[in-house]
Amino acid sequence: MSSAAVKYARDNQPRFLEELKDFLRIPSISTEEEHRDDVRKAAKFVADELHRIGFQNVEIIETKGHPLVYGDWLHAEGKPTALCYAHYDVQPAEPLDEWVSPPFEPTERNQNIYARGAVDDKGQLWMQMKAFESLFQANHGKLPINVKVICEGEEEVGGEAIEEYVHTQPEKLKSDFALVSDTELFAPDLPTLCVGLRGLVYTEIEAQGAATDLHSGIYGGAAPNPLFALIEIISKLKNAQGKILIPGFYDDVKKPSAAELKAWKSLPFDEEEYRKKEVGSNVLTGEDKYSVLYRTWARPTLEVHGMPGGYVAPGAKTVIPAKASAKVSMRLVPDQNPDDILKKYTDFVNSLTPKGISVKIKVHSKGPAIVVGTKNKFVKASTDAMHEVFGKDTVYIRSGGSIPIVAQFANDLKIPSVMMGFGLPDDNLHAPNEKFHIPNFYRGTESIVRFFEILGT
């Protein structure tokens, strides 16, 4: 793997890591209003870097929510055009007391860098940036292919701004393929391409009982309790075996192909190790007639994420809350339609609502599942590049997570996505002590360098 750009990347590894630490110190939590300025600061950090390393037409694009960042370099005549996507916003860091080191003070331990956003997705965004820099520096200010970069600051809160932008700017974003770096390796040292993502319908059920909070001694036994109403509703959405009870929910579920199922069986997966080290529970739950990989990659789910309402501070307060809510999401698989599922879910919730309670359903985000094809030159070039870097053949997997923009790239821009990510299953994304394995940060950078060089030959 003799490449001047790879050599540049290797020679500059310490600087690349220090820059990433500076990026990770910005608490760009997109869901919290008090961090709005931090999200904008992260956008500027990305835009400044794009401009510094050699991109043109760099802009911070204002939206109704958090800004997008765009830049391009389009002077590789006759070569393909990549649309490179990543996001600079991060999840909240709570619970803070479970972090070994502060979430926004990046800390190195055991060849990992620990910080909120380390792997999801600032580390992987920075991996792309450092690959671009290495290519520019090794090729006298030129790239081997044409590149457009689009980064968003709302991936963790639904991605509405980029959805609207992609839909209304197809000419500006016109490309041959998308590079998406927001996924993971199946196992350490195993090059991996993600070829399937579950869809998502994320809702919040808002329940209203009385006009105001009431004293439970005086009004208990007469006043409706919206927290109990939500418990009653939610308990009827799914049974103890993991089957979702919404009528018609499974009507359009498409099964994985026989070839996919066979390939999944050959992956190095130890269910007991997964239970102990990744999940950390004494038992795995769900539809036990399906394997763990099948039910996390290719079966739909319904989960409850939180139930705010009533009195939750330390100590006692005997209150019947006037309002309560429950955050409920469903992960979808091909060929489930998010709008159809939302309607079935809404109708069922309404039918379960007890007397004295009114409910409203708020939708936080919504997007379909997608499985991308692997029979194209972009996938071949990416697997060839990772083979050079890792010395092993690439495996194809699906992810249980959702990246709604991938389906939109396919639908609005008519381009395939190469989901080339370098996280690990135990990187704790969305959890305390999130990390990015530092050797993967470096190998990811080198893999993108070689991917673009191969496409440019």
QUIHU-V852302 format. One record per residue. RES is the residue in one letter. OMEGA is omega in degrees with one decimal (999 if undefined). D_LAST is the distance of its C-alpha to the last C-alpha in whole Angstrom. Layout:
res omega d_last
RES OMEGA D_LAST
RES OMEGA D_LAST
This chain:
res omega d_last
M -178.5 14
S -178.3 14
S 178.7 13
A -179.9 15
A 175.9 14
V 178.3 16
K 178.4 18
Y 179.9 19
A -179.6 20
R -179.0 22
D -174.2 24
N -178.4 25
Q -179.1 26
P 178.7 29
R 179.0 29
F -177.9 27
L 179.0 29
E 176.4 32
E 178.0 30
L 178.3 30
K 177.4 34
D 179.1 35
F -177.0 33
L 179.5 35
R 179.9 38
I -176.3 38
P -173.3 40
S -177.4 38
I -169.4 40
S -176.5 40
T -174.6 43
E -175.2 45
E -177.7 47
E 178.9 48
H -179.6 44
R 179.8 43
D 177.6 42
D 176.9 40
V 177.8 38
R 177.9 38
K 178.0 37
A 177.2 34
A 179.2 33
K 177.7 33
F -179.9 32
V -178.5 29
A 179.2 29
D -179.4 30
E 176.8 27
L -179.3 24
H -176.9 26
R -173.1 26
I 173.5 22
G 179.1 21
F 178.9 21
Q 176.8 23
N -179.1 26
V 179.4 27
E 168.7 30
I -172.3 32
I 179.8 33
E 178.1 37
T 175.1 38
K 179.3 41
G 179.4 40
H -172.7 38
P 169.4 35
L 175.0 31
V -178.6 29
Y 171.4 26
G 177.6 23
D 169.6 20
W -165.7 17
L -175.1 16
H 177.7 15
A -173.6 11
E 178.2 12
G -179.8 11
K 179.8 9
P 179.0 11
T 177.8 14
A 170.0 15
L -172.4 18
C -174.7 19
Y 168.1 23
A 178.2 25
H -176.0 29
Y 176.2 31
D -176.4 35
V 175.3 36
Q 169.4 39
P -175.2 43
A -176.6 43
E 1.0 47
P -173.5 49
L -175.7 48
D 178.6 51
E 177.0 49
W 176.3 46
V 175.0 46
S -174.7 45
P -172.9 45
P -179.9 42
F 169.1 41
E -173.2 41
P -174.5 38
T 178.3 39
E 173.2 38
R 173.2 39
N 179.4 38
Q 174.7 34
N 169.6 34
I -176.2 35
Y 175.2 37
A 172.5 38
R -178.0 38
G -175.4 34
A -179.7 33
V -175.2 31
D 7.7 31
D -175.1 30
K 179.2 29
G -178.6 28
Q 172.6 25
L -178.2 25
W 173.9 25
M 176.0 22
Q -177.4 20
M -177.5 21
K 172.2 21
A 177.9 17
F -179.6 17
E -178.7 19
S 179.3 17
L 177.3 14
F -174.7 16
Q -177.0 18
A -174.0 15
N 172.8 13
H 175.5 17
G -180.0 17
K 173.0 14
L -178.7 11
P 175.6 8
I 175.8 9
N -176.0 13
V 167.7 15
K -179.5 19
V 173.2 21
I 179.9 25
C -178.1 27
E 179.1 30
G -178.0 34
E -176.8 35
E -177.1 34
E 178.9 37
V 172.3 39
G 174.4 38
G -177.4 35
E -175.9 37
A -178.7 35
I 177.3 32
E 179.4 33
E -177.4 35
Y 179.7 32
V -178.5 29
H -174.9 32
T -177.0 33
Q -176.7 29
P -180.0 27
E -179.5 26
K -176.2 25
L -177.5 23
K -175.0 21
S 177.1 18
D 178.1 16
F 175.3 17
A 169.9 19
L -179.0 18
V 179.7 22
S -178.3 23
D -177.5 26
T -172.2 27
E 169.4 27
L 178.3 27
F 180.0 29
A 177.8 30
P 176.3 30
D -179.3 27
L -179.2 26
P -168.2 22
T 167.6 23
L 174.1 22
C -177.6 25
V 178.9 25
G 179.2 29
L 172.5 31
R 173.9 34
G -174.5 36
L 163.8 39
V -177.3 42
Y -175.8 43
T 169.6 47
E 176.9 50
I 179.5 53
E -176.6 56
A 179.7 60
Q 175.7 63
G 179.3 66
A -178.6 69
A -178.5 69
T 174.4 69
D -175.4 69
L 176.3 72
H -174.3 74
S 176.6 74
G -177.2 78
I -172.2 79
Y 179.9 77
G -176.4 75
G 178.8 76
A -175.1 76
A 176.5 73
P -178.0 70
N -176.6 67
P 175.7 63
L 176.0 62
F 178.3 64
A 178.9 63
L 176.5 59
I 180.0 60
E 179.6 62
I -173.9 59
I -178.6 56
S -178.5 58
K 179.1 58
L -176.3 54
K -180.0 53
N -174.6 55
A 179.5 55
Q 178.0 53
G 179.2 50
K 178.6 51
I -169.5 50
L 177.0 53
I -178.4 52
P 178.3 53
G -174.1 51
F -175.1 48
Y -171.8 46
D -171.8 47
D -177.6 43
V 178.7 41
K -179.1 39
K 172.6 38
P 178.8 35
S 177.5 34
A -179.9 36
A 177.6 32
E -179.3 32
L 178.5 35
K -179.7 34
A -179.8 31
W 179.9 33
K -177.6 36
S -179.3 34
L -179.5 32
P -175.5 34
F 178.3 37
D -174.6 40
E -178.6 42
E 176.4 45
E 177.5 43
Y -179.7 41
R -175.2 45
K -168.0 46
K -177.8 43
E -178.2 41
V 178.9 44
G 178.5 47
S -179.6 49
N 177.6 52
V 172.7 51
L -176.9 48
T 177.6 49
G -174.9 48
E -170.0 48
D 175.2 48
K 175.0 48
Y 176.7 44
S 179.5 42
V -179.4 41
L 178.9 37
Y -174.7 38
R 175.2 41
T -179.2 38
W -167.5 35
A 173.0 37
R 176.9 40
P -178.4 42
T 171.0 44
L -178.2 46
E 175.2 47
V -173.4 49
H -179.5 48
G -179.4 51
M 178.3 55
P 178.3 56
G 177.4 59
G -176.3 63
Y -176.5 64
V 177.6 61
A 178.2 62
P 179.4 64
G -173.0 68
A 171.5 69
K -173.4 70
T -175.7 71
V 165.2 70
I -175.0 69
P 175.1 66
A -176.9 66
K 171.5 62
A 178.4 59
S 177.6 56
A 177.6 53
K -173.3 49
V 177.1 48
S 173.8 45
M 171.5 44
R -174.5 40
L 178.4 39
V 173.5 37
P 2.6 36
D 179.0 38
Q -179.8 40
N -176.7 41
P -179.9 41
D 178.3 44
D 179.7 46
I 179.3 46
L 179.7 47
K 179.6 50
K 178.8 51
Y -179.1 51
T 179.7 53
D -177.6 55
F 177.6 56
V 179.0 56
N -179.4 59
S -178.5 61
L -174.0 61
T -178.7 62
P 179.7 66
K -179.5 68
G -177.4 69
I 169.9 65
S -179.5 63
V 170.0 59
K 179.2 56
I 177.7 52
K -179.9 50
V 178.6 46
H 178.2 44
S -173.6 40
K 178.0 39
G -176.7 36
P 170.6 35
A 176.5 34
I 168.6 30
V -176.1 28
V 179.5 25
G -179.2 23
T -176.7 20
K 174.6 19
N -172.5 16
K -178.7 12
F 175.4 13
V 179.8 15
K -179.8 14
A -179.8 11
S 179.4 14
T 175.4 16
D -179.6 13
A -178.9 13
M 176.5 17
H 177.6 17
E -174.5 16
V -175.0 18
F -176.8 21
G -179.0 21
K 175.7 22
D -179.7 21
T 172.9 21
V 177.3 24
Y 179.2 25
I 164.7 28
R 175.3 30
S 175.1 31
G -178.4 35
G -176.9 34
S 170.6 33
I -170.7 30
P -176.1 32
I -178.7 29
V 176.8 26
A -179.6 29
Q 174.6 29
F 179.3 25
A -174.2 26
N -174.3 29
D -177.2 29
L 178.3 25
K -180.0 24
I 174.4 21
P 175.3 20
S 170.1 20
V -177.8 19
M -170.6 22
M -177.1 20
G -172.0 23
F 171.7 25
G 175.5 28
L -178.1 31
P -177.5 34
D -176.9 36
D 172.8 35
N 175.6 38
L -176.0 36
H -177.0 39
A 174.0 41
P 177.4 43
N 172.3 41
E -177.4 38
K 170.6 35
F 179.7 31
H -171.5 31
I 175.5 29
P 177.7 27
N 173.5 25
F -179.8 25
Y -178.9 23
R 176.2 21
G 177.7 20
T -179.6 19
E -179.7 17
S 178.5 16
I 175.7 15
V -177.1 13
R 176.6 11
F -177.9 10
F 178.2 9
E 179.2 6
I 179.3 5
L -177.7 6
G -178.7 4
T 999 0
